[in-house]
């Protein structure tokens, strides 16, 4: 049941403006690294687009070469 609710929540969230803005800045790589980066406002910066929930970034999209760059750096 929780899995179904997570899928529905993801589908609903993917229609929000903030997700659409993130998708526009994405590099298209489906690989992510789990992180915990607090105090990060949502928005575009030199290190990429930060999609944060209550100013916390939990996932960082990997670069096309597999590396993970800075998180929330201007």
Secondary structure, 3 states (H helix, E strand, C coil): CHHHHHHHHHHHHCCCHHHHHHHHHCCCCCCEEEEEECCCCCEEECCEEECCECCEEEEEECCCCCCCCCCCCC
